[in-house]
């Protein structure tokens, strides 16, 4: 009596367990284990390998086998092996596709969970209710109208933007404006021409503002402080006179040096 069929055996030719080209489990072995996994219920039942060893009822095929030539038997086995390999290839491809679909569905679920746990986005507040009226012009300036945002037209070179309070700002060209009030203070200077355009000053700059308070001089004149806020001129005198101090708080003067009053010592 022949031995029971053992479906766990891989038929000849033998295949290496590790594919030398990839360093991974060979395709034939992967299909073999994957087929066993499906035959055992994919892990969902208690079927064991021992259960799978029980083959169909055994018949004595000695007479029939004797009638088949060796060549016919080999051809049949080859055809069956090719058919089995084809089926295993289909099963493998389907398993790969199912695995990819499962991974995609899991990734989609994970991504959805991440979106669900994101914090709420910040809002822009009341500015979100404002609309832009028209397209902005190059060189224009944005301004609020109260209910929307608008833009001024572009100005020309040299203009400046003038406010219109709650109205639309406009570009304005600078122009000459009359001087409405002018004062040189205590400098002693006053406007010499009209008070429009370029203002020209005239007069003598006072000593308190860094000047002398004097508008003319004679050759040889000397300036001295006549008060705490003014300078005075000391006119030149004849040859041979010397500048003599008048003492603290007194103006200097020219005069002859007295041997008894101005000279001392031996």
C-alpha positions in Angstrom: 0.0 0.0 0.0 1.5 3.4 -1.0 2.1 6.0 1.7 -0.5 8.7 2.3 0.0 11.9 0.3 2.1 14.5 2.2 1.2 17.9 0.9 3.9 19.6 2.9 6.7 18.3 0.6 8.0 20.5 -2.2 8.3 18.4 -5.4 11.5 18.1 -7.3 13.5 19.9 -8.5 14.6 21.2 -5.0 14.8 25.0 -4.5 17.2 26.8 -2.2 15.5 28.3 0.8 17.4 31.7 0.4 17.5 33.2 -3.1 21.2 33.9 -3.7 20.3 36.9 -6.0 18.3 38.8 -3.3 19.4 37.3 0.0 15.7 36.8 0.9 13.4 33.8 1.0 13.0 32.4 -2.4 9.7 32.9 -4.2 8.9 29.1 -4.3 9.4 28.7 -0.5 7.3 31.9 0.2 4.5 30.5 -1.9 4.7 27.1 -0.2 4.4 28.7 3.3 1.7 31.1 2.1 -0.3 28.1 0.7 0.1 26.3 4.0 -1.1 29.4 5.9 -4.2 29.6 3.7 -4.9 25.9 4.0 -4.8 26.1 7.8 -7.4 28.8 7.7 -5.2 31.9 7.8 -4.8 31.5 11.6 -8.6 31.6 12.1 -9.2 28.0 13.0 -7.5 25.1 14.9 -6.4 23.1 11.9 -3.0 21.6 12.5 -0.4 20.2 10.2 -1.3 16.7 11.5 -4.8 17.3 10.2 -3.4 18.2 6.8 -1.3 15.0 6.6 -4.6 13.0 6.3 -5.0 12.5 2.6 -8.0 11.3 0.7 -8.9 7.6 0.7 -6.1 5.4 -0.5 -6.7 3.2 -3.6 -4.5 0.6 -5.1 -3.4 2.1 -8.4 -0.8 -0.5 -9.1 -2.7 -1.8 -12.1 -3.3 1.6 -13.6 0.2 2.8 -13.1 1.6 -0.3 -14.7 -0.4 0.7 -17.9 1.1 4.1 -18.1 4.5 4.5 -19.7 7.3 6.3 -17.9 7.3 9.1 -20.5 3.5 9.7 -20.1 3.8 9.7 -16.4 6.6 12.3 -16.4 4.7 14.5 -18.9 1.6 14.4 -16.6 3.6 15.3 -13.6 5.3 18.2 -15.4 1.9 19.5 -16.5 0.5 19.2 -13.0 3.5 20.9 -11.4 3.3 23.8 -13.9 -0.4 24.2 -13.1 0.3 24.2 -9.4 3.0 26.8 -9.8 0.7 28.9 -11.8 -2.0 28.7 -9.1 0.5 29.5 -6.5 1.7 32.5 -8.5 -1.9 33.8 -8.7 -2.3 33.2 -4.9 0.9 35.1 -4.2 0.0 38.0 -6.4 -3.5 38.2 -4.8 -1.9 38.0 -1.3 0.5 40.8 -2.2 -2.3 43.0 -3.6 -4.4 42.3 -0.5 -1.5 43.2 1.7 -0.9 46.5 -0.2 -4.6 47.3 0.1 -4.6 46.6 3.8 -1.5 48.8 4.3 -3.1 51.6 2.2 -6.3 51.4 4.2 -4.4 51.5 7.5 -2.3 54.4 6.4 -5.4 56.3 5.3 -7.0 55.6 8.7 -3.9 56.8 10.5 -3.8 60.0 8.5 -7.4 60.6 9.1 -6.8 60.2 12.9 -4.0 62.7 12.7 -6.2 65.2 11.0 -9.0 64.6 13.6 -6.6 65.3 16.4 -5.2 68.6 15.0 -5.9 71.7 17.0 -8.5 74.1 15.6 -7.0 76.6 13.1 -6.7 80.2 14.3 -9.1 82.7 12.8 -8.2 86.2 11.5 -10.9 88.0 13.4 -13.0 90.7 11.9 -10.6 91.4 9.1 -11.9 88.2 7.4 -15.2 90.0 6.7 -13.4 92.8 4.7 -13.2 92.5 0.9 -10.8 94.0 -1.5 -12.6 96.3 -4.0 -10.9 96.0 -7.3 -7.3 95.0 -8.1 -4.4 96.9 -6.6 -2.4 99.2 -8.8 1.3 99.2 -8.9 2.5 102.0 -6.7 -0.9 102.5 -5.1 -1.4 102.6 -1.3 -4.0 100.5 0.5 -6.5 102.2 2.8 -9.7 101.3 4.6 -13.1 102.5 3.5 -14.9 101.4 6.5 -16.4 98.3 5.0 -13.6 97.2 2.6 -10.0 97.7 1.6 -9.3 99.9 -1.5 -6.1 101.3 -3.1 -5.2 104.7 -4.3 -3.9 105.2 -7.8 -0.2 105.5 -8.3 1.3 108.9 -7.7 4.0 110.6 -9.7 7.7 111.0 -8.6 8.2 113.5 -5.9 4.6 113.6 -4.6 3.6 112.8 -1.1 0.4 111.3 0.4 -2.0 113.7 2.0 -4.6 112.5 4.5 -8.2 113.4 3.9 -9.3 112.5 7.5 -12.0 109.8 7.0 -11.9 110.3 3.2 -9.7 109.0 0.5 -6.0 110.0 0.8 -4.5 111.7 -2.3 -1.1 112.3 -3.8 -0.1 115.9 -3.6 2.7 117.8 -5.4 4.7 120.1 -3.0 4.4 123.8 -3.7 5.7 127.1 -2.3 3.7 128.1 0.8 3.8 131.5 2.4 5.4 131.8 5.8 2.7 132.9 8.2 4.9 133.6 11.1 8.6 134.3 11.5 10.8 135.3 14.4 14.5 135.4 14.9 14.1 135.9 18.6 16.9 137.9 20.4 19.5 137.1 17.7 19.2 140.6 16.3 18.4 139.2 12.8 15.3 140.1 10.8 13.9 139.1 7.4 15.3 141.3 4.7 12.9 140.2 2.0 9.3 138.9 1.6 8.3 136.0 3.8 7.5 133.7 0.9 9.9 131.3 -0.8 13.5 131.6 0.4 13.7 133.9 3.4 16.8 136.1 3.6 18.0 137.4 7.0 19.7 140.7 7.7 21.0 142.5 10.8 23.8 142.0 13.2 24.1 138.8 15.3 24.0 139.6 19.0 26.8 138.5 21.4 24.3 136.4 23.3 23.7 134.3 20.1 27.4 133.9 19.4 28.0 137.1 17.4 29.6 140.4 18.4 26.8 142.9 18.1 29.1 145.1 16.1 28.5 145.8 12.4 31.7 147.7 11.6 35.3 148.2 12.8 38.2 150.5 12.4 41.7 149.3 12.0 43.3 148.6 15.4 40.0 148.3 17.3 39.9 145.8 20.1 36.8 144.0 21.5 36.2 143.6 25.2 33.2 142.6 27.3 31.5 145.7 28.4 28.7 143.8 30.2 28.0 140.2 30.8 25.9 140.1 27.6 27.6 142.6 25.2 30.9 143.3 23.5 32.3 146.8 22.9 35.1 148.3 20.8 38.2 149.9 22.2 39.5 152.4 19.6 43.1 152.5 18.8 45.3 155.4 20.1 48.6 157.0 19.2 51.8 155.1 19.2 53.6 154.5 22.5 50.5 153.9 24.6 49.9 150.6 26.3 46.7 148.7 27.1 46.2 149.1 30.8 43.7 147.1 32.8 41.0 149.1 34.6 40.6 146.5 37.3 37.9 144.0 38.0 34.6 145.1 36.4 36.2 148.1 34.7 36.9 148.5 31.0 40.5 148.5 29.9 42.1 151.6 28.3 45.2 152.8 26.6 47.7 155.0 28.4 51.3 155.6 29.5 52.9 153.3 31.9 53.6 155.0 35.2 56.9 154.0 36.7 55.6 154.6 40.2 52.1 153.2 39.7 52.6 150.4 37.2 56.2 149.2 37.8 57.5 147.6 40.8 60.7 145.7 41.8 64.4 146.5 41.0 
